[in-house]
């Protein structure tokens, strides 16, 4: 198992050539918000990720293994619900109220002026 304990946000400081040659790993949001997890990269290697607590991995971040190899993180596509206000039965204020109640329950939520996005 290859051990990873360093992250380069958005691959800062790395050349495009290095990023193109790096192995990739596709991770969904639930995994990327953890600081410790196992995954398999595009080269079939098992990687054990041990990052400082509270670290969130984002798409395009680069994980650096102890041996110096690079693994580019890709955000896996995930299904989402798009919630819009119904002009016939409600108003845009209903979106604000829904965002308040969902946020109060710590639901991951993307807030836009005309819609909300959340996991099913």
Steps between C-alpha positions, in 0.01 A plus 500: 500500500625843407467756781394859434533769765538820299261694279568777248182705457415522129851370421657839577861524393489195274550517126230387262726220374526350850124520546435324167734215598358460851273211591142597574243399758127572478338571836147598595419774752450265794855367463659837419380654825684236703863545596572125513390257231616229259459516123628343180664725242490476120814283503333243725702589810336510840562830675448572867434869559589645842453878495474741795160485666246736345665497157251495212622365166361677194499414132832596330694470829816292479590239760871442557611152609796430729699377198434831318245370251205724420130411488258749345156502665193509280162577651266213413171602343214460745123528472348813650151633555430843356225677690331804346221720625161436344346830387155341493507362856761707682772764474877544499476550876418128525856427378644715780288324757599157363869597504469612862336176613736275303806691621372478856509121457856519360401380153766575236338759277588721205307825513426696179267797447246289309557145632651272762710189435534214745568129510196274456 
